[in-house]
Amino acid sequence: MNLKIYFLPAVALSILVACNQGTETVESPTSIASAGAGQASVQDDDSQKDIVKIAVGSKEHTTLVKAVQAADLVNSLSNAGPFTVFAPVNAAFDKLPAGTVEGLLEPSKKADLQNVLEYHVGVGVLKTDLLVDGQSLGQVNGKNITISKKDGKIVVNGTANIIASIPASNGIIHVIDAVLLPPQ
């Protein structure tokens, strides 16, 4: 009886393998090369742009784009999400102490760079009308940011003003004027 339990699936598997011999498809070199490229490699000029494509197209976010690429987060931020991204402009990075950005872009600091960038990303779409004074939001890196309102403006962690909001196909980008540094 025990032999039948093991013997029948083995016979069925053997028949299946024998029938499929010679019918294997061979992928072209192009499809193999692009197979590992991830969501960011999808060419779509008709749909609304995702967060990464919007940032790449912004002359005010070249430092952020370089950092996202160095941290290997391009595909993550190109996925369906939805995400709320607080995106510092180039001038925000310029306010950091000299050498900070360059140091974080070093391959040996990749984990630190990922931590900083993930502190700028939340899961879900939080438009400005959903952000309230005193609100605490969990970020992808596991830390929280705090929202406040001052003179009708939305401020993140008491230092970064939201200066614009841009809808994306996979969430929303809040353009900010300061870099958010995660608590230690």
MDTraj code that builds the backbone (N, CA, C; nanometers):
import mdtraj as md
import numpy as np

residues = "MET ASN LEU LYS ILE TYR PHE LEU PRO ALA VAL ALA LEU SER ILE LEU VAL ALA CYS ASN GLN GLY THR GLU THR VAL GLU SER PRO THR SER ILE ALA SER ALA GLY ALA GLY GLN ALA SER VAL GLN ASP ASP ASP SER GLN LYS ASP ILE VAL LYS ILE ALA VAL GLY SER LYS GLU HIS THR THR LEU VAL LYS ALA VAL GLN ALA ALA ASP LEU VAL ASN SER LEU SER ASN ALA GLY PRO PHE THR VAL PHE ALA PRO VAL ASN ALA ALA PHE ASP LYS LEU PRO ALA GLY THR VAL GLU GLY LEU LEU GLU PRO SER LYS LYS ALA ASP LEU GLN ASN VAL LEU GLU TYR HIS VAL GLY VAL GLY VAL LEU LYS THR ASP LEU LEU VAL ASP GLY GLN SER LEU GLY GLN VAL ASN GLY LYS ASN ILE THR ILE SER LYS LYS ASP GLY LYS ILE VAL VAL ASN GLY THR ALA ASN ILE ILE ALA SER ILE PRO ALA SER ASN GLY ILE ILE HIS VAL ILE ASP ALA VAL LEU LEU PRO PRO GLN".split()
xyz = np.array([
    [0.0828, -0.1198, 0.0000],
    [0.0000, 0.0000, 0.0000],
    [0.0871, 0.1261, 0.0000],
    [0.1925, 0.1307, 0.0853],
    [0.2798, 0.2474, 0.0909],
    [0.3547, 0.2685, -0.0386],
    [0.3905, 0.1614, -0.1069],
    [0.4591, 0.1743, -0.2354],
    [0.3728, 0.2438, -0.3389],
    [0.2420, 0.2157, -0.3383],
    [0.1503, 0.2770, -0.4353],
    [0.1436, 0.4287, -0.4155],
    [0.1471, 0.4722, -0.2901],
    [0.1377, 0.6158, -0.2611],
    [0.2560, 0.6905, -0.3211],
    [0.3748, 0.6318, -0.3160],
    [0.4944, 0.6975, -0.3668],
    [0.5192, 0.6667, -0.5141],
    [0.4745, 0.5494, -0.5580],
    [0.5019, 0.5049, -0.6931],
    [0.4190, 0.5814, -0.7970],
    [0.2901, 0.6042, -0.7702],
    [0.2027, 0.6703, -0.8679],
    [0.2462, 0.8143, -0.8985],
    [0.2762, 0.8973, -0.7982],
    [0.3238, 1.0326, -0.8319],
    [0.4556, 1.0310, -0.9075],
    [0.5432, 0.9358, -0.8766],
    [0.6714, 0.9267, -0.9461],
    [0.6504, 0.8928, -1.0925],
    [0.5581, 0.8001, -1.1214],
    [0.5272, 0.7627, -1.2598],
    [0.4665, 0.8817, -1.3330],
    [0.3739, 0.9521, -1.2679],
    [0.3095, 1.0673, -1.3312],
    [0.4124, 1.1758, -1.3631],
    [0.5041, 1.2011, -1.2717],
    [0.6085, 1.3005, -1.2944],
    [0.6982, 1.2594, -1.4110],
    [0.7323, 1.1319, -1.4189],
    [0.8165, 1.0823, -1.5281],
    [0.7491, 1.1013, -1.6632],
    [0.6203, 1.0722, -1.6693],
    [0.5456, 1.0886, -1.7948],
    [0.5408, 1.2361, -1.8331],
    [0.5154, 1.3222, -1.7359],
    [0.5085, 1.4662, -1.7623],
    [0.6409, 1.5188, -1.8153],
    [0.7508, 1.4779, -1.7550],
    [0.8832, 1.5217, -1.7993],
    [0.9113, 1.4710, -1.9402],
    [0.8782, 1.3455, -1.9681],
    [0.9025, 1.2867, -2.1001],
    [0.8223, 1.3573, -2.2076],
    [0.6997, 1.3945, -2.1765],
    [0.6141, 1.4614, -2.2761],
    [0.6617, 1.6033, -2.3052],
    [0.7247, 1.6670, -2.2090],
    [0.7667, 1.8060, -2.2279],
    [0.9052, 1.8190, -2.2887],
    [0.9771, 1.7094, -2.3084],
    [1.1094, 1.7176, -2.3685],
    [1.0976, 1.7642, -2.5124],
    [1.1845, 1.8565, -2.5490],
    [1.1852, 1.9062, -2.6861],
    [1.0900, 2.0212, -2.7104],
    [1.0098, 2.0594, -2.6115],
    [0.9160, 2.1701, -2.6309],
    [0.9595, 2.2940, -2.5547],
    [1.0788, 2.2920, -2.5011],
    [1.1289, 2.4052, -2.4245],
    [1.1475, 2.5259, -2.5160],
    [1.1064, 2.6425, -2.4685],
    [1.1256, 2.7633, -2.5483],
    [1.2567, 2.8287, -2.5084],
    [1.3200, 2.8920, -2.6022],
    [1.4455, 2.9609, -2.5776],
    [1.4197, 3.1099, -2.5844],
    [1.4594, 3.1801, -2.4752],
    [1.4393, 3.3249, -2.4717],
    [1.5487, 3.3945, -2.5513],
    [1.5117, 3.5062, -2.6097],
    [1.6106, 3.5846, -2.6829],
    [1.7033, 3.6543, -2.5842],
    [1.8231, 3.6884, -2.6279],
    [1.9155, 3.7602, -2.5382],
    [1.8562, 3.8902, -2.4865],
    [1.7738, 3.9561, -2.5651],
    [1.7123, 4.0816, -2.5227],
    [1.6193, 4.0595, -2.4054],
    [1.5355, 3.9565, -2.4123],
    [1.4412, 3.9331, -2.3030],
    [1.5124, 3.8878, -2.1772],
    [1.6219, 3.8134, -2.1912],
    [1.6977, 3.7713, -2.0739],
    [1.7633, 3.8917, -2.0084],
    [1.8187, 3.9795, -2.0873],
    [1.8867, 4.0974, -2.0329],
    [1.7892, 4.1883, -1.9594],
    [1.6697, 4.2044, -2.0129],
    [1.5744, 4.2947, -1.9499],
    [1.4934, 4.2270, -1.8408],
    [1.4989, 4.0926, -1.8320],
    [1.4205, 4.0215, -1.7320],
    [1.4595, 4.0610, -1.5908],
    [1.5851, 4.0858, -1.5650],
    [1.6296, 4.1213, -1.4307],
    [1.6293, 4.2705, -1.4048],
    [1.5862, 4.3501, -1.4990],
    [1.5942, 4.4951, -1.4867],
    [1.4878, 4.5528, -1.3943],
    [1.3783, 4.4841, -1.3734],
    [1.2755, 4.5296, -1.2817],
    [1.1777, 4.6283, -1.3420],
    [1.0889, 4.6742, -1.2559],
    [0.9789, 4.7613, -1.2968],
    [1.0278, 4.8907, -1.3614],
    [1.1399, 4.9424, -1.3182],
    [1.1914, 5.0688, -1.3710],
    [1.2242, 5.0610, -1.5192],
    [1.2460, 4.9406, -1.5707],
    [1.2838, 4.9268, -1.7112],
    [1.1632, 4.9217, -1.8049],
    [1.0433, 4.9198, -1.7510],
    [0.9233, 4.9140, -1.8344],
    [0.9091, 5.0454, -1.9106],
    [0.8997, 5.0339, -2.0424],
    [0.8840, 5.1517, -2.1274],
    [0.7355, 5.1799, -2.1458],
    [0.6895, 5.2948, -2.0973],
    [0.5494, 5.3333, -2.1091],
    [0.5431, 5.4851, -2.1186],
    [0.5212, 5.5333, -2.2405],
    [0.5164, 5.6773, -2.2619],
    [0.3741, 5.7325, -2.2609],
    [0.2754, 5.6443, -2.2384],
    [0.1362, 5.6867, -2.2447],
    [0.0717, 5.7068, -2.1074],
    [0.1062, 5.6232, -2.0115],
    [0.0449, 5.6289, -1.8793],
    [0.1065, 5.7403, -1.7955],
    [0.0387, 5.7709, -1.6852],
    [0.0927, 5.8673, -1.5898],
    [0.2268, 5.8149, -1.5390],
    [0.3221, 5.9024, -1.5182],
    [0.4561, 5.8627, -1.4749],
    [0.4562, 5.8202, -1.3282],
    [0.5452, 5.7236, -1.2968],
    [0.5614, 5.6826, -1.1578],
    [0.6549, 5.7802, -1.0865],
    [0.6747, 5.7577, -0.9579],
    [0.7547, 5.8474, -0.8744],
    [0.8958, 5.8664, -0.9292],
    [0.9601, 5.7568, -0.9685],
    [1.0976, 5.7666, -1.0181],
    [1.1036, 5.8441, -1.1489],
    [1.0129, 5.8170, -1.2401],
    [1.0150, 5.8863, -1.3697],
    [0.9903, 6.0363, -1.3523],
    [0.9062, 6.0733, -1.2588],
    [0.8836, 6.2159, -1.2312],
    [1.0110, 6.2786, -1.1755],
    [1.0747, 6.2112, -1.0810],
    [1.1987, 6.2650, -1.0215],
    [1.3090, 6.2767, -1.1253],
    [1.3217, 6.1761, -1.2111],
    [1.4245, 6.1797, -1.3155],
    [1.4021, 6.2988, -1.4089],
    [1.2781, 6.3333, -1.4326],
    [1.2459, 6.4445, -1.5216],
    [1.2547, 6.5818, -1.4565],
    [1.2875, 6.5872, -1.3287],
    [1.2933, 6.7141, -1.2562],
    [1.4371, 6.7621, -1.2406],
    [1.4648, 6.8824, -1.2880],
    [1.5998, 6.9382, -1.2720],
    [1.6283, 6.9744, -1.1262],
    [1.5253, 6.9812, -1.0433],
    [1.5419, 7.0135, -0.9011],
    [1.5700, 6.8909, -0.8151],
    [1.5700, 6.7714, -0.8748],
    [1.5879, 6.6495, -0.7959],
    [1.7028, 6.5616, -0.8454],
    [1.8028, 6.6204, -0.9081],
    [1.9138, 6.5400, -0.9615],
    [1.9948, 6.4724, -0.8506],
    [2.0128, 6.5400, -0.7372],
    [2.0856, 6.4787, -0.6257],
    [2.0059, 6.3623, -0.5685],
    [1.8761, 6.3806, -0.5531],
    [1.7904, 6.2739, -0.5021],
    [1.7933, 6.1532, -0.5955],
    [1.7845, 6.1764, -0.7245],
    [1.7873, 6.0674, -0.8220],
    [1.9192, 5.9921, -0.8130],
    [2.0294, 6.0657, -0.8034],
    [2.1609, 6.0018, -0.7914],
    [2.1660, 5.9152, -0.6654],
    [2.1092, 5.9650, -0.5555],
    [2.1085, 5.8899, -0.4298],
    [2.0214, 5.7647, -0.4395],
    [1.9046, 5.7769, -0.5012],
    [1.8152, 5.6614, -0.5180],
    [1.8830, 5.5537, -0.6027],
    [1.9552, 5.5957, -0.7056],
    [2.0287, 5.4997, -0.7886],
    [2.1405, 5.4333, -0.7094],
    [2.2169, 5.5104, -0.6327],
    [2.3283, 5.4559, -0.5542],
    [2.2793, 5.3594, -0.4468],
    [2.1586, 5.3826, -0.3970],
    [2.1021, 5.2975, -0.2917],
    [2.0280, 5.1769, -0.3483],
    [2.0263, 5.1620, -0.4800],
    [1.9535, 5.0527, -0.5468],
    [1.8056, 5.0506, -0.5095],
    [1.7428, 5.1672, -0.5068],
    [1.6008, 5.1769, -0.4723],
    [1.5131, 5.2139, -0.5913],
    [1.5710, 5.2204, -0.7106],
    [1.4949, 5.2621, -0.8286],
    [1.3769, 5.1684, -0.8531],
    [1.4007, 5.0381, -0.8560],
    [1.2919, 4.9435, -0.8817],
    [1.1887, 4.9436, -0.7704],
    [1.2325, 4.9566, -0.6468],
    [1.1382, 4.9597, -0.5342],
    [1.0418, 5.0768, -0.5480],
    [1.0946, 5.1940, -0.5823],
    [1.0098, 5.3126, -0.5947],
    [0.9353, 5.3199, -0.7275],
    [0.9645, 5.2278, -0.8186],
    [0.8922, 5.2206, -0.9455],
    [0.7765, 5.1214, -0.9386],
    [0.7731, 5.0404, -0.8334],
    [0.6669, 4.9411, -0.8187],
    [0.5334, 5.0067, -0.7898],
    [0.4297, 4.9263, -0.7843],
    [0.2921, 4.9751, -0.7738],
    [0.2663, 5.0624, -0.6514],
    [0.3391, 5.0378, -0.5431],
    [0.3148, 5.1183, -0.4239],
    [0.1819, 5.0831, -0.3615],
    [0.1076, 5.1806, -0.3182],
    [0.1283, 5.3251, -0.3316],
    [0.2239, 5.3793, -0.2255],
    [0.2916, 5.4877, -0.2625],
    [0.3887, 5.5506, -0.1755],
    [0.3607, 5.6995, -0.1605],
    [0.3976, 5.7520, -0.0450],
    [0.4061, 5.8965, -0.0250],
    [0.5545, 5.9247, -0.0073],
    [0.6099, 6.0039, -0.0979],
    [0.7527, 6.0343, -0.0949],
    [0.7717, 6.1822, -0.0653],
    [0.8541, 6.2092, 0.0352],
    [0.8939, 6.3461, 0.0670],
    [1.0281, 6.3661, -0.0021],
    [1.0270, 6.4422, -0.1119],
    [1.1420, 6.4518, -0.2020],
    [1.2153, 6.5848, -0.1859],
    [1.3324, 6.5812, -0.1218],
    [1.4101, 6.7043, -0.1056],
    [1.4651, 6.7545, -0.2395],
    [1.4626, 6.8853, -0.2577],
    [1.5213, 6.9466, -0.3770],
    [1.6733, 6.9513, -0.3611],
    [1.7425, 6.9788, -0.4710],
    [1.8892, 6.9852, -0.4680],
    [1.9403, 7.0821, -0.3610],
    [1.8751, 7.1977, -0.3498],
    [1.9183, 7.2979, -0.2518],
    [1.9092, 7.2451, -0.1089],
    [1.8187, 7.1516, -0.0828],
    [1.8071, 7.0913, 0.0503],
    [1.9318, 7.0093, 0.0824],
    [1.9812, 6.9360, -0.0163],
    [2.1035, 6.8582, 0.0042],
    [2.2237, 6.9499, 0.0237],
    [2.2208, 7.0671, -0.0424],
    [2.3304, 7.1628, -0.0286],
    [2.3406, 7.2188, 0.1130],
    [2.2316, 7.2158, 0.1895],
    [2.2305, 7.2671, 0.3268],
    [2.3003, 7.1729, 0.4253],
    [2.3206, 7.0472, 0.3852],
    [2.3864, 6.9502, 0.4732],
    [2.5337, 6.9851, 0.4883],
    [2.5961, 6.9423, 0.5972],
    [2.7396, 6.9694, 0.6140],
    [2.8206, 6.9178, 0.4949],
    [2.9256, 6.9900, 0.4617],
    [3.0112, 6.9536, 0.3484],
    [3.0562, 6.8084, 0.3589],
    [3.0469, 6.7374, 0.2481],
    [3.0916, 6.5988, 0.2414],
    [2.9872, 6.4954, 0.2799],
    [2.8738, 6.5395, 0.3348],
    [2.7709, 6.4445, 0.3782],
    [2.7152, 6.3645, 0.2616],
    [2.6729, 6.4331, 0.1578],
    [2.6136, 6.3645, 0.0428],
    [2.7167, 6.2742, -0.0239],
    [2.8341, 6.3277, -0.0471],
    [2.9390, 6.2486, -0.1123],
    [2.9720, 6.1244, -0.0298],
    [2.9763, 6.1400, 0.1013],
    [3.0042, 6.0266, 0.1898],
    [2.8973, 5.9196, 0.1817],
    [2.7710, 5.9632, 0.1798],
    [2.6610, 5.8671, 0.1719],
    [2.6552, 5.7957, 0.0368],
    [2.7099, 5.8578, -0.0660],
    [2.7084, 5.7960, -0.1989],
    [2.8184, 5.6905, -0.2156],
    [2.9090, 5.6808, -0.1185],
    [3.0141, 5.5787, -0.1231],
    [2.9501, 5.4404, -0.1108],
    [2.9952, 5.3432, -0.1886],
    [2.9381, 5.2076, -0.1802],
    [2.9395, 5.1492, -0.0389],
    [3.0375, 5.1824, 0.0402],
    [3.0451, 5.1283, 0.1761],
    [2.9380, 5.1866, 0.2686],
    [2.8743, 5.2956, 0.2278],
    [2.7702, 5.3614, 0.3079],
    [2.6295, 5.3355, 0.2529],
    [2.6163, 5.2360, 0.1678],
    [2.4882, 5.2071, 0.1026],
    [2.3747, 5.1855, 0.2033],
    [2.3993, 5.1112, 0.3094],
    [2.2951, 5.0860, 0.4102],
    [2.2520, 5.2161, 0.4781],
    [2.3469, 5.3039, 0.5072],
    [2.3137, 5.4332, 0.5681],
    [2.2320, 5.5182, 0.4717],
    [2.2703, 5.5179, 0.3445],
    [2.1967, 5.5933, 0.2430],
    [2.0547, 5.5396, 0.2291],
    [2.0395, 5.4085, 0.2263],
    [1.9062, 5.3482, 0.2178],
    [1.8209, 5.3905, 0.3369],
    [1.8792, 5.3916, 0.4563],
    [1.8075, 5.4320, 0.5762],
    [1.7565, 5.5755, 0.5637],
    [1.8429, 5.6654, 0.5182],
    [1.8027, 5.8055, 0.5016],
    [1.6920, 5.8174, 0.3974],
    [1.7089, 5.7527, 0.2840],
    [1.6083, 5.7624, 0.1775],
    [1.4763, 5.6979, 0.2183],
    [1.4814, 5.5839, 0.2854],
    [1.3586, 5.5170, 0.3292],
    [1.2855, 5.5978, 0.4361],
    [1.3553, 5.6878, 0.5035],
    [1.2927, 5.7779, 0.6006],
    [1.2072, 5.8836, 0.5291],
    [1.2252, 5.8972, 0.4002],
    [1.1483, 5.9914, 0.3194],
    [1.0281, 5.9265, 0.2521],
    [1.0026, 5.7968, 0.2782],
    [0.8977, 5.7226, 0.2072],
    [0.8013, 5.6590, 0.3053],
    [0.6729, 5.6802, 0.2803],
    [0.5680, 5.6136, 0.3558],
    [0.4844, 5.5290, 0.2627],
    [0.4201, 5.4276, 0.3167],
    [0.3341, 5.3418, 0.2366],
    [0.1933, 5.3994, 0.2406],
    [0.1323, 5.4120, 0.1237],
    [-0.0001, 5.4718, 0.1110],
    [0.0107, 5.6082, 0.0449],
    [-0.1027, 5.6646, 0.0107],
    [-0.1056, 5.7972, -0.0509],
    [-0.1666, 5.8942, 0.0492],
    [-0.0834, 5.9860, 0.0962],
    [-0.1300, 6.0876, 0.1895],
    [-0.1216, 6.2238, 0.1223],
    [-0.2345, 6.2674, 0.0702],
    [-0.2413, 6.4009, 0.0102],
    [-0.2376, 6.5035, 0.1227],
    [-0.2075, 6.6272, 0.0872],
    [-0.1908, 6.7312, 0.1890],
    [-0.3164, 6.7520, 0.2738],
    [-0.4345, 6.7291, 0.2161],
    [-0.5563, 6.7486, 0.2943],
    [-0.5748, 6.6397, 0.4011],
    [-0.4947, 6.5339, 0.3958],
    [-0.5002, 6.4282, 0.4966],
    [-0.3937, 6.4457, 0.6047],
    [-0.3050, 6.5427, 0.5854],
    [-0.1982, 6.5677, 0.6824],
    [-0.2470, 6.6699, 0.7842],
    [-0.2398, 6.6348, 0.9125],
    [-0.2912, 6.7232, 1.0178],
    [-0.1819, 6.7544, 1.1189],
    [-0.1987, 6.8648, 1.1875],
    [-0.1028, 6.9095, 1.2864],
    [-0.0868, 6.8052, 1.3965],
    [0.0389, 6.7704, 1.4281],
    [0.0679, 6.6737, 1.5329],
    [0.0660, 6.5285, 1.4882],
    [0.0362, 6.5050, 1.3627],
    [0.0280, 6.3679, 1.3104],
    [0.1659, 6.3033, 1.3041],
    [0.1731, 6.1775, 1.3428],
    [0.2960, 6.1000, 1.3350],
    [0.2767, 5.9929, 1.2279],
    [0.3712, 5.9855, 1.1345],
    [0.3602, 5.8919, 1.0235],
    [0.4761, 5.7936, 1.0239],
    [0.4458, 5.6664, 1.0152],
    [0.5487, 5.5632, 1.0053],
    [0.6085, 5.5612, 0.8661],
    [0.7388, 5.5541, 0.8603],
    [0.8103, 5.5524, 0.7333],
    [0.8642, 5.4124, 0.7052],
    [0.9095, 5.3906, 0.5835],
    [0.9555, 5.2599, 0.5402],
    [1.0725, 5.2086, 0.6250],
    [1.1561, 5.2972, 0.6760],
    [1.2714, 5.2536, 0.7556],
    [1.2339, 5.2187, 0.9004],
    [1.1055, 5.2281, 0.9341],
    [1.0591, 5.1930, 1.0682],
    [1.0535, 5.3090, 1.1659],
    [1.0992, 5.4254, 1.1261],
    [1.0962, 5.5443, 1.2123],
    [0.9749, 5.6296, 1.1757],
    [0.9440, 5.7266, 1.2606],
    [0.8289, 5.8143, 1.2385],
    [0.8727, 5.9566, 1.2068],
    [0.7914, 6.0218, 1.1247],
    [0.8050, 6.1655, 1.1028],
    [0.6841, 6.2323, 1.1666],
    [0.6961, 6.3606, 1.1934],
    [0.5870, 6.4350, 1.2556],
    [0.5457, 6.5499, 1.1642],
    [0.4177, 6.5641, 1.1462],
    [0.3610, 6.6706, 1.0632],
    [0.3145, 6.7836, 1.1550],
    [0.3429, 6.9061, 1.1143],
    [0.2898, 7.0221, 1.1854],
    [0.2417, 7.1230, 1.0819],
    [0.1589, 7.2131, 1.1279],
    [0.1116, 7.3197, 1.0402],
    [0.1482, 7.4523, 1.1043],
    [0.2166, 7.5360, 1.0252],
    [0.2581, 7.6679, 1.0705],
    [0.2185, 7.7692, 0.9648],
    [0.1387, 7.8657, 1.0049],
    [0.0940, 7.9716, 0.9135],
    [0.0337, 7.9143, 0.7855],
    [-0.0430, 7.8065, 0.7982],
    [-0.1089, 7.7453, 0.6838],
    [-0.0201, 7.6554, 0.5998],
    [0.1074, 7.6446, 0.6372],
    [0.2004, 7.5600, 0.5630],
    [0.2201, 7.4283, 0.6372],
    [0.2425, 7.3235, 0.5601],
    [0.2682, 7.1922, 0.6191],
    [0.4190, 7.1749, 0.6326],
    [0.4621, 7.1376, 0.7538],
    [0.6034, 7.1227, 0.7844],
    [0.6271, 6.9804, 0.8360],
    [0.7348, 6.9186, 0.7880],
    [0.7707, 6.7838, 0.8295],
    [0.8885, 6.7927, 0.9265],
    [0.8744, 6.7291, 1.0421],
    [0.9783, 6.7272, 1.1462],
    [1.0250, 6.8666, 1.1872],
    [0.9391, 6.9651, 1.1733],
    [0.9703, 7.1006, 1.2168],
    [1.0691, 7.1756, 1.1298],
    [1.1189, 7.1132, 1.0219],
    [1.2218, 7.1787, 0.9405],
    [1.1937, 7.1806, 0.7912],
    [1.1235, 7.0830, 0.7405],
    [1.1047, 7.0702, 0.5952],
    [0.9646, 7.1139, 0.5552],
    [0.9579, 7.2192, 0.4755],
    [0.8299, 7.2686, 0.4250],
    [0.7909, 7.1931, 0.2987],
    [0.6628, 7.1566, 0.2908],
    [0.6122, 7.1001, 0.1647],
    [0.5872, 7.2177, 0.0718],
    [0.6612, 7.2231, -0.0387],
    [0.6495, 7.3362, -0.1308],
    [0.5695, 7.3025, -0.2559],
    [0.5429, 7.1756, -0.2785],
    [0.4600, 7.1320, -0.3912],
    [0.4238, 6.9859, -0.3704],
    [0.3146, 6.9444, -0.4316],
    [0.2726, 6.8039, -0.4288],
    [0.2408, 6.7619, -0.5706],
    [0.2929, 6.6451, -0.6087],
    [0.2781, 6.5970, -0.7460],
    [0.2231, 6.4548, -0.7431],
    [0.1042, 6.4342, -0.8015],
    [0.0512, 6.2973, -0.8069],
    [0.1315, 6.2129, -0.9055],
    [0.1481, 6.0851, -0.8733],
    [0.2185, 5.9903, -0.9588],
    [0.1313, 5.8663, -0.9754],
    [0.1665, 5.7832, -1.0707],
    [0.0867, 5.6626, -1.0935],
    [0.0934, 5.5671, -0.9758],
    [0.1980, 5.5756, -0.8958],
    [0.2134, 5.4845, -0.7826],
    [0.2208, 5.5579, -0.6480],
    [0.1592, 5.6754, -0.6421],
    [0.1542, 5.7480, -0.5156],
    [0.1566, 5.8972, -0.5338],
    [0.2231, 5.9640, -0.4407],
    [0.2318, 6.1097, -0.4450],
    [0.3709, 6.1522, -0.3979],
    [0.4182, 6.2606, -0.4569],
    [0.5459, 6.3192, -0.4186],
    [0.5165, 6.4535, -0.3532],
    [0.5673, 6.4712, -0.2316],
    [0.5632, 6.6022, -0.1665],
    [0.7050, 6.6578, -0.1758],
    [0.7222, 6.7630, -0.2519],
    [0.8522, 6.8271, -0.2680],
    [0.8797, 6.9059, -0.1409],
    [0.9978, 6.8833, -0.0815],
    [1.0325, 6.9509, 0.0442],
    [1.1653, 7.0249, 0.0305],
    [1.1843, 7.1233, 0.1189],
    [1.3023, 7.2094, 0.1101],
    [1.4125, 7.1750, 0.2106],
    [1.4054, 7.0576, 0.2720],
    [1.5086, 7.0127, 0.3652],
    [1.5164, 6.8597, 0.3595],
    [1.6328, 6.8078, 0.3908],
    [1.6510, 6.6629, 0.3972],
    [1.6099, 6.6164, 0.5359],
    [1.5329, 6.5094, 0.5418],
    [1.4904, 6.4515, 0.6684],
    [1.5968, 6.3517, 0.7143],
    [1.6503, 6.3717, 0.8327],
    [1.7508, 6.2801, 0.8860],
    [1.6854, 6.1936, 0.9945],
    [1.6938, 6.0619, 0.9788],
    [1.6294, 5.9731, 1.0750],
    [1.6917, 5.9845, 1.2132],
    [1.6098, 5.9692, 1.3179],
    [1.6663, 5.9712, 1.4525],
    [1.7571, 5.8495, 1.4729],
    [1.8571, 5.8661, 1.5571],
    [1.9512, 5.7561, 1.5843],
    [1.8870, 5.6497, 1.6690],
])
top = md.Topology()
chain = top.add_chain()
for i, resn in enumerate(residues, 1):
    res = top.add_residue(resn, chain, resSeq=i)
    for name in ("N", "CA", "C"):
        top.add_atom(name, md.element.get_by_symbol(name[0]), res)
traj = md.Trajectory(xyz[None], top)
